[in-house]
Amino acid sequence: MSSLWQGEVVANTAVGPDIYHLRLRTALPGPRPGQFVHLRCGSSWDPLLRRPLSIHDYNPARQELELLYQVVGRGTAWLAGRRPGDFLDGLGPLGRGFTLPPGPRVALVAGGLGIAPLFFLARVAAAGGYQVTLYVGARSRDGLLRLETLQGLAVEVQRATDDGSAGFAGPVTSLLARHLEYKQYDGIFACGPRAMLAEVAKLAGQRGIPAEVSLEERMACGLGACRGCVVALYGEDGSIAYENVCSAGPVFPAEKIVW
């Protein structure tokens, strides 16, 4: 169930190059990992459209919502300027989240800012008794975000960087492929660039492992009314249909997507 709300800024901290970790005090109705909120990023109607941001974490006891975002335009630049005590207007939680499998072993694959929704999933899965391995990739060490916070959880973290400055030298999908040669998983969950997600879907399909991916698309309404964020999906009979990422997703079974 989604709702309109106002959240008070608790902290808004730079954690990487143009990357911010935002904490808001607000009561959300049962958010799930993989869902998102639609945030107004301006003090007037300019910019007009809200910005969709994955739920990075949520603490119901403190009624605290965490978001991880990158400054890429006027809206997010305005958001980066918010200070403790400011109030923000939001809508959510929205969309379809991740579905954990019956089996206990799960792999999470994050590319860059793809850690945003997977952090929440890692914490919830670990608290639920799952054996969680998080594969996280970035261009360099500076792009490995928020990993120190996972150290107190039962999460195995595997790092990959394109320049070799931390962990495995190369794409995170190459690291995953190596581990899949001797590791067994009951489910794979991924978020990141589309090419990375397509490779994760291929690797999971080759080994018969159920996989879900979180897609990133430009969204206008966030409610499925404007048809501005459609994705092509395979139907049961092999036909192709189009669904809204905001309402039917943003999480989809990997094998359903027309890559």
C-alpha positions as a Markdown table, in Angstrom:
| # | Residue | x | y | z |
|---|---|---|---|---|
| 1 | Met | 0.0 | 0.0 | 0.0 |
| 2 | Ser | 1.5 | 3.4 | -1.0 |
| 3 | Ser | 0.8 | 6.7 | 0.5 |
| 4 | Leu | 1.8 | 10.4 | 0.4 |
| 5 | Trp | 4.0 | 11.5 | 3.2 |
| 6 | Gln | 6.4 | 14.1 | 4.5 |
| 7 | Gly | 9.8 | 13.1 | 5.8 |
| 8 | Glu | 12.1 | 15.2 | 8.0 |
| 9 | Val | 15.8 | 15.1 | 7.0 |
| 10 | Val | 17.9 | 13.5 | 9.7 |
| 11 | Ala | 21.2 | 13.4 | 7.7 |
| 12 | Asn | 22.2 | 13.9 | 4.1 |
| 13 | Thr | 25.9 | 12.9 | 3.8 |
| 14 | Ala | 28.3 | 12.6 | 0.8 |
| 15 | Val | 29.6 | 9.0 | 0.7 |
| 16 | Gly | 31.3 | 9.0 | -2.7 |
| 17 | Pro | 31.8 | 11.2 | -5.8 |
| 18 | Asp | 28.4 | 12.9 | -6.2 |
| 19 | Ile | 26.8 | 10.1 | -4.1 |
| 20 | Tyr | 24.7 | 10.9 | -1.1 |
| 21 | His | 23.2 | 8.9 | 1.8 |
| 22 | Leu | 19.9 | 10.5 | 2.9 |
| 23 | Arg | 18.1 | 9.6 | 6.1 |
| 24 | Leu | 14.5 | 10.7 | 6.6 |
| 25 | Arg | 12.2 | 10.3 | 9.6 |
| 26 | Thr | 8.8 | 9.1 | 8.3 |
| 27 | Ala | 6.3 | 6.3 | 8.8 |
| 28 | Leu | 6.1 | 4.0 | 5.8 |
| 29 | Pro | 3.5 | 1.2 | 5.5 |
| 30 | Gly | 5.5 | -2.0 | 5.3 |
| 31 | Pro | 8.2 | -1.3 | 2.6 |
| 32 | Arg | 9.8 | -4.3 | 1.1 |
| 33 | Pro | 13.4 | -4.6 | -0.4 |
| 34 | Gly | 13.2 | -3.7 | -4.1 |
| 35 | Gln | 10.5 | -1.2 | -3.8 |
| 36 | Phe | 11.0 | 2.6 | -4.3 |
| 37 | Val | 9.7 | 6.0 | -3.3 |
| 38 | His | 8.9 | 8.9 | -5.5 |
| 39 | Leu | 10.4 | 12.1 | -4.1 |
| 40 | Arg | 9.7 | 15.7 | -5.0 |
| 41 | Cys | 13.0 | 17.3 | -5.6 |
| 42 | Gly | 12.3 | 21.0 | -5.6 |
| 43 | Ser | 10.7 | 23.7 | -3.6 |
| 44 | Ser | 8.2 | 24.6 | -6.3 |
| 45 | Trp | 6.9 | 22.8 | -9.5 |
| 46 | Asp | 10.3 | 23.0 | -11.2 |
| 47 | Pro | 11.5 | 20.3 | -11.7 |
| 48 | Leu | 7.9 | 19.1 | -12.3 |
| 49 | Leu | 8.4 | 15.4 | -12.0 |
| 50 | Arg | 9.3 | 13.4 | -8.9 |
| 51 | Arg | 12.5 | 11.3 | -8.7 |
| 52 | Pro | 12.2 | 7.6 | -8.2 |
| 53 | Leu | 14.7 | 6.4 | -5.5 |
| 54 | Ser | 15.2 | 2.8 | -4.4 |
| 55 | Ile | 14.6 | 2.1 | -0.7 |
| 56 | His | 18.1 | 1.6 | 0.6 |
| 57 | Asp | 16.9 | 0.6 | 4.1 |
| 58 | Tyr | 14.1 | 1.2 | 6.5 |
| 59 | Asn | 14.0 | 1.0 | 10.3 |
| 60 | Pro | 10.4 | 0.7 | 11.5 |
| 61 | Ala | 11.3 | 1.2 | 15.2 |
| 62 | Arg | 12.9 | 4.5 | 14.5 |
| 63 | Gln | 10.6 | 5.2 | 11.5 |
| 64 | Glu | 13.7 | 6.0 | 9.5 |
| 65 | Leu | 14.0 | 5.7 | 5.7 |
| 66 | Glu | 17.4 | 5.6 | 4.0 |
| 67 | Leu | 18.0 | 6.5 | 0.4 |
| 68 | Leu | 21.2 | 6.3 | -1.6 |
| 69 | Tyr | 21.3 | 8.6 | -4.7 |
| 70 | Gln | 23.7 | 10.2 | -7.2 |
| 71 | Val | 23.6 | 13.8 | -8.3 |
| 72 | Val | 22.8 | 13.7 | -12.0 |
| 73 | Gly | 20.7 | 16.8 | -12.7 |
| 74 | Arg | 18.8 | 19.7 | -11.2 |
| 75 | Gly | 16.5 | 17.6 | -9.1 |
| 76 | Thr | 19.1 | 15.5 | -7.3 |
| 77 | Ala | 21.4 | 18.6 | -7.1 |
| 78 | Trp | 18.6 | 20.3 | -5.1 |
| 79 | Leu | 18.2 | 17.2 | -3.0 |
| 80 | Ala | 21.9 | 17.2 | -2.1 |
| 81 | Gly | 21.4 | 20.6 | -0.6 |
| 82 | Arg | 18.8 | 19.5 | 2.0 |
| 83 | Arg | 19.9 | 19.8 | 5.6 |
| 84 | Pro | 18.7 | 18.2 | 8.9 |
| 85 | Gly | 15.3 | 19.7 | 9.8 |
| 86 | Asp | 14.2 | 20.2 | 6.2 |
| 87 | Phe | 11.1 | 18.4 | 5.1 |
| 88 | Leu | 10.6 | 16.4 | 1.8 |
| 89 | Asp | 7.4 | 15.3 | 0.1 |
| 90 | Gly | 7.3 | 11.7 | -0.9 |
| 91 | Leu | 5.0 | 9.0 | -2.3 |
| 92 | Gly | 5.4 | 5.3 | -1.6 |
| 93 | Pro | 6.4 | 2.6 | -1.1 |
| 94 | Leu | 5.8 | 1.8 | -4.8 |
| 95 | Gly | 6.4 | -1.2 | -7.1 |
| 96 | Arg | 7.1 | -4.9 | -6.8 |
| 97 | Gly | 10.0 | -5.9 | -4.6 |
| 98 | Phe | 12.2 | -9.0 | -4.4 |
| 99 | Thr | 10.9 | -12.4 | -3.5 |
| 100 | Leu | 13.3 | -14.6 | -1.5 |
| 101 | Pro | 13.4 | -18.3 | -2.5 |
| 102 | Pro | 12.6 | -21.3 | -0.2 |
| 103 | Gly | 16.2 | -22.4 | -0.2 |
| 104 | Pro | 18.7 | -20.7 | 2.1 |
| 105 | Arg | 21.6 | -19.7 | -0.2 |
| 106 | Val | 21.3 | -16.4 | -2.1 |
| 107 | Ala | 23.6 | -14.3 | -4.2 |
| 108 | Leu | 23.2 | -10.6 | -4.6 |
| 109 | Val | 25.0 | -8.8 | -7.4 |
| 110 | Ala | 25.4 | -5.0 | -7.3 |
| 111 | Gly | 27.0 | -2.9 | -10.0 |
| 112 | Gly | 27.9 | 0.6 | -8.8 |
| 113 | Leu | 24.8 | 2.4 | -7.4 |
| 114 | Gly | 22.9 | -1.0 | -7.7 |
| 115 | Ile | 23.8 | -1.5 | -4.1 |
| 116 | Ala | 21.0 | 0.9 | -3.3 |
| 117 | Pro | 18.1 | -1.7 | -3.1 |
| 118 | Leu | 20.3 | -4.7 | -2.5 |
| 119 | Phe | 21.6 | -3.3 | 0.9 |
| 120 | Phe | 18.0 | -3.6 | 2.3 |
| 121 | Leu | 17.6 | -7.0 | 0.8 |
| 122 | Ala | 20.9 | -8.2 | 2.2 |
| 123 | Arg | 20.0 | -7.1 | 5.7 |
| 124 | Val | 16.5 | -8.6 | 5.6 |
| 125 | Ala | 17.7 | -11.9 | 4.2 |
| 126 | Ala | 20.5 | -12.2 | 6.7 |
| 127 | Ala | 18.1 | -11.4 | 9.6 |
| 128 | Gly | 15.8 | -14.1 | 8.2 |
| 129 | Gly | 18.5 | -16.8 | 8.4 |
| 130 | Tyr | 19.6 | -16.8 | 4.7 |
| 131 | Gln | 23.2 | -17.4 | 3.7 |
| 132 | Val | 23.9 | -14.2 | 1.8 |
| 133 | Thr | 26.8 | -13.5 | -0.5 |
| 134 | Leu | 27.0 | -10.0 | -1.9 |
| 135 | Tyr | 29.0 | -9.5 | -5.1 |
| 136 | Val | 29.6 | -5.8 | -5.5 |
| 137 | Gly | 31.4 | -4.2 | -8.4 |
| 138 | Ala | 32.6 | -0.7 | -9.3 |
| 139 | Arg | 35.1 | 1.1 | -11.5 |
| 140 | Ser | 37.4 | 1.7 | -8.6 |
| 141 | Arg | 37.7 | 1.4 | -4.8 |
| 142 | Asp | 35.9 | 4.8 | -4.4 |
| 143 | Gly | 32.7 | 3.3 | -5.9 |
| 144 | Leu | 32.3 | 0.5 | -3.4 |
| 145 | Leu | 29.6 | 2.1 | -1.2 |
| 146 | Arg | 28.3 | 1.4 | 2.3 |
| 147 | Leu | 30.0 | -2.0 | 2.7 |
| 148 | Glu | 31.4 | -1.2 | 6.1 |
| 149 | Thr | 27.8 | -1.1 | 7.5 |
| 150 | Leu | 27.4 | -4.8 | 6.4 |
| 151 | Gln | 30.3 | -5.9 | 8.5 |
| 152 | Gly | 28.2 | -6.5 | 11.5 |
| 153 | Leu | 25.8 | -8.7 | 9.6 |
| 154 | Ala | 26.1 | -12.3 | 8.5 |
| 155 | Val | 26.8 | -11.3 | 4.9 |
| 156 | Glu | 29.8 | -12.5 | 2.8 |
| 157 | Val | 31.0 | -9.6 | 0.7 |
| 158 | Gln | 33.0 | -10.2 | -2.6 |
| 159 | Arg | 34.4 | -7.1 | -4.2 |
| 160 | Ala | 35.3 | -6.4 | -7.8 |
| 161 | Thr | 36.8 | -3.3 | -9.4 |
| 162 | Asp | 37.5 | -2.6 | -13.0 |
| 163 | Asp | 40.9 | -1.1 | -12.2 |
| 164 | Gly | 41.9 | -3.8 | -9.6 |
| 165 | Ser | 42.2 | -1.3 | -6.8 |
| 166 | Ala | 40.1 | -3.5 | -4.5 |
| 167 | Gly | 39.2 | -7.2 | -4.7 |
| 168 | Phe | 38.9 | -9.0 | -8.0 |
| 169 | Ala | 40.3 | -7.1 | -11.0 |
| 170 | Gly | 37.5 | -7.1 | -13.6 |
| 171 | Pro | 33.7 | -7.0 | -14.0 |
| 172 | Val | 31.6 | -8.3 | -11.1 |
| 173 | Thr | 29.9 | -10.7 | -13.5 |
| 174 | Ser | 33.3 | -12.4 | -14.2 |
| 175 | Leu | 33.8 | -12.8 | -10.4 |
| 176 | Leu | 30.3 | -14.3 | -10.1 |
| 177 | Ala | 30.9 | -16.7 | -13.0 |
| 178 | Arg | 34.1 | -18.0 | -11.3 |
| 179 | His | 32.2 | -18.6 | -8.1 |
| 180 | Leu | 29.3 | -20.3 | -9.8 |
| 181 | Glu | 31.7 | -23.0 | -10.9 |
| 182 | Tyr | 31.9 | -24.3 | -7.3 |
| 183 | Lys | 29.2 | -22.5 | -5.4 |
| 184 | Gln | 25.5 | -23.3 | -5.3 |
| 185 | Tyr | 22.7 | -20.7 | -4.9 |
| 186 | Asp | 19.0 | -21.0 | -4.6 |
| 187 | Gly | 18.4 | -17.5 | -5.9 |
| 188 | Ile | 20.3 | -14.6 | -7.5 |
| 189 | Phe | 19.2 | -11.0 | -7.2 |
| 190 | Ala | 20.8 | -8.1 | -9.1 |
| 191 | Cys | 20.7 | -4.4 | -9.7 |
| 192 | Gly | 23.0 | -2.3 | -11.9 |
| 193 | Pro | 23.7 | -1.4 | -15.5 |
| 194 | Arg | 21.5 | -3.1 | -18.0 |
| 195 | Ala | 24.5 | -5.0 | -19.7 |
| 196 | Met | 25.5 | -6.3 | -16.3 |
| 197 | Leu | 21.9 | -7.5 | -15.6 |
| 198 | Ala | 21.7 | -9.3 | -19.0 |
| 199 | Glu | 25.0 | -11.1 | -18.1 |
| 200 | Val | 23.6 | -12.1 | -14.7 |
| 201 | Ala | 20.4 | -13.4 | -16.4 |
| 202 | Lys | 22.6 | -15.5 | -18.8 |
| 203 | Leu | 24.7 | -17.0 | -16.0 |
| 204 | Ala | 21.7 | -17.8 | -13.9 |
| 205 | Gly | 19.9 | -19.3 | -16.8 |
| 206 | Gln | 22.8 | -21.5 | -17.8 |
| 207 | Arg | 22.8 | -23.0 | -14.3 |
| 208 | Gly | 19.0 | -23.2 | -13.8 |
| 209 | Ile | 19.1 | -20.7 | -10.9 |
| 210 | Pro | 16.0 | -18.5 | -10.4 |
| 211 | Ala | 17.0 | -14.8 | -10.7 |
| 212 | Glu | 15.4 | -11.5 | -10.2 |
| 213 | Val | 16.7 | -8.1 | -11.4 |
| 214 | Ser | 15.8 | -4.6 | -10.5 |
| 215 | Leu | 15.5 | -2.3 | -13.6 |
| 216 | Glu | 16.3 | 1.4 | -13.6 |
| 217 | Glu | 14.1 | 3.5 | -15.9 |
| 218 | Arg | 13.0 | 7.1 | -16.1 |
| 219 | Met | 9.6 | 7.4 | -14.4 |
| 220 | Ala | 7.0 | 10.2 | -14.6 |
| 221 | Cys | 4.0 | 9.2 | -12.6 |
| 222 | Gly | 5.4 | 6.2 | -10.7 |
| 223 | Leu | 1.9 | 4.6 | -10.6 |
| 224 | Gly | 1.6 | 3.0 | -14.0 |
| 225 | Ala | -0.7 | 5.6 | -15.5 |
| 226 | Cys | 1.5 | 7.4 | -18.0 |
| 227 | Arg | 3.2 | 4.3 | -19.7 |
| 228 | Gly | 6.4 | 6.2 | -19.8 |
| 229 | Cys | 8.7 | 3.4 | -18.4 |
| 230 | Val | 7.7 | 0.3 | -20.3 |
| 231 | Val | 9.9 | -2.8 | -20.7 |
| 232 | Ala | 9.5 | -5.7 | -23.1 |
| 233 | Leu | 8.8 | -9.0 | -21.5 |
| 234 | Tyr | 8.3 | -12.6 | -22.8 |
| 235 | Gly | 4.9 | -14.1 | -22.2 |
| 236 | Glu | 4.2 | -17.8 | -21.4 |
| 237 | Asp | 3.7 | -18.5 | -25.1 |
| 238 | Gly | 6.9 | -16.7 | -26.2 |
| 239 | Ser | 5.0 | -13.6 | -27.3 |
| 240 | Ile | 6.3 | -10.2 | -26.3 |
| 241 | Ala | 4.3 | -7.8 | -24.2 |
| 242 | Tyr | 5.0 | -4.4 | -22.6 |
| 243 | Glu | 4.7 | -3.7 | -18.9 |
| 244 | Asn | 5.3 | -0.6 | -16.7 |
| 245 | Val | 8.6 | -0.8 | -14.7 |
| 246 | Cys | 7.1 | 1.4 | -12.0 |
| 247 | Ser | 4.0 | -0.8 | -11.3 |
| 248 | Ala | 4.8 | -4.3 | -12.6 |
| 249 | Gly | 8.4 | -3.9 | -11.4 |
| 250 | Pro | 10.9 | -2.5 | -10.8 |
| 251 | Val | 11.9 | -6.1 | -9.9 |
| 252 | Phe | 11.2 | -8.8 | -12.6 |
| 253 | Pro | 12.2 | -12.4 | -13.2 |
| 254 | Ala | 15.4 | -12.2 | -15.2 |
| 255 | Glu | 14.2 | -14.8 | -17.8 |
| 256 | Lys | 11.1 | -12.7 | -18.6 |
| 257 | Ile | 13.0 | -9.7 | -19.9 |
| 258 | Val | 13.7 | -9.2 | -23.6 |
| 259 | Trp | 17.4 | -8.2 | -23.3 |
